[in-house]
Amino acid sequence: MFVQVIKGKTSNPQALNAALNQWVADLAPGATGWLGSTSGVTEDGRSIAVVRFESEDDARRNSNRPEQDQWWSETAKLFDDDATFQDSSDVWSTFRAIRIKLASCR
């Protein structure tokens, strides 16, 4: 398994949440090897998305799709600054790090 973790801050949580939901509805069906996504945006605009693929190759193929590029070009504008990406095949260490980070935000 391979995960992509996307984090950022937005001034428009509702629009970013809608864009993330749009990806699942419109682009996920054509994403080979996509296993699922978990994402959310807090009321104060902190955002995280964890996107799971069967392999790194599947994730790269998804990133190279024209419809993915178009979606990201529009979605990236919803972040106040550049979003950060963390790619990892060490899924459990990545999930553990996210859980620790989220716990420290409470």
C-alpha positions as CSV (number, residue, x, y, z in Angstrom):
1,M,0.0,0.0,0.0
2,F,1.1,3.6,-0.7
3,V,-0.3,6.8,0.9
4,Q,-0.3,10.4,0.0
5,V,-0.9,12.9,2.8
6,I,-1.9,16.4,1.7
7,K,-2.0,19.1,4.3
8,G,-2.7,22.8,4.2
9,K,-4.7,25.8,5.4
10,T,-7.6,27.4,3.8
11,S,-9.8,30.5,4.3
12,N,-12.7,28.7,2.6
13,P,-13.2,25.3,4.4
14,Q,-16.6,24.7,2.8
15,A,-15.2,25.1,-0.7
16,L,-12.2,22.8,0.0
17,N,-14.4,20.2,1.6
18,A,-16.6,20.3,-1.5
19,A,-13.6,19.9,-3.8
20,L,-12.4,16.9,-1.8
21,N,-15.8,15.4,-2.1
22,Q,-15.9,16.1,-5.8
23,W,-12.7,14.2,-6.3
24,V,-14.2,11.1,-4.6
25,A,-17.4,11.4,-6.7
26,D,-15.9,12.3,-10.1
27,L,-12.3,11.3,-10.3
28,A,-12.0,8.3,-7.9
29,P,-13.8,5.9,-10.2
30,G,-11.1,6.3,-12.9
31,A,-8.2,6.2,-10.5
32,T,-6.6,2.8,-11.0
33,G,-5.4,1.3,-7.7
34,W,-7.2,3.8,-5.5
35,L,-8.2,2.2,-2.2
36,G,-9.9,5.1,-0.4
37,S,-9.4,8.5,1.0
38,T,-10.0,10.1,4.4
39,S,-10.1,13.9,4.5
40,G,-11.4,16.8,6.5
41,V,-11.2,20.5,7.1
42,T,-11.6,22.1,10.4
43,E,-13.7,25.3,11.0
44,D,-10.5,27.3,11.3
45,G,-9.3,26.0,7.9
46,R,-6.7,23.3,8.8
47,S,-7.0,20.5,6.2
48,I,-5.6,17.0,5.8
49,A,-6.3,14.3,3.3
50,V,-4.9,10.8,3.4
51,V,-5.2,9.1,0.0
52,R,-4.5,5.4,-0.3
53,F,-3.3,3.5,-3.4
54,E,-2.3,-0.1,-4.0
55,S,1.1,1.1,-5.1
56,E,3.3,4.1,-5.7
57,D,3.0,3.4,-9.5
58,D,-0.8,3.7,-9.2
59,A,-0.5,7.0,-7.4
60,R,1.8,8.3,-10.0
61,R,-0.5,7.2,-12.8
62,N,-3.3,9.0,-11.1
63,S,-1.2,12.2,-10.7
64,N,-0.5,12.1,-14.5
65,R,-4.2,12.0,-15.6
66,P,-5.3,15.2,-17.3
67,E,-8.5,15.3,-15.2
68,Q,-6.5,15.0,-12.0
69,D,-4.3,17.9,-13.1
70,Q,-7.3,20.0,-13.9
71,W,-8.9,19.2,-10.6
72,W,-5.7,20.0,-8.6
73,S,-5.2,23.2,-10.5
74,E,-8.5,24.5,-9.3
75,T,-8.3,22.9,-5.8
76,A,-4.8,24.3,-5.1
77,K,-6.3,27.8,-5.4
78,L,-8.4,27.1,-2.3
79,F,-5.2,26.8,-0.1
80,D,-3.9,30.0,1.5
81,D,-0.3,28.8,0.9
82,D,1.1,25.9,-1.0
83,A,-0.3,22.6,0.3
84,T,2.3,20.1,1.5
85,F,2.6,16.5,0.2
86,Q,4.0,13.5,2.0
87,D,4.3,10.3,0.0
88,S,5.0,7.0,1.8
89,S,5.0,3.3,1.4
90,D,5.6,3.0,5.2
91,V,1.9,3.3,5.8
92,W,1.8,2.4,9.5
93,S,4.5,4.9,10.4
94,T,2.8,7.6,8.5
95,F,-0.6,6.9,10.2
96,R,1.1,6.8,13.6
97,A,2.7,10.2,12.9
98,I,-0.6,11.7,11.8
99,R,-2.3,10.4,14.9
100,I,0.3,11.9,17.1
101,K,0.1,15.2,15.3
102,L,-3.7,15.3,15.5
103,A,-3.6,14.5,19.2
104,S,-1.2,17.4,19.9
105,C,-3.7,19.8,18.2
106,R,-6.5,19.2,20.7
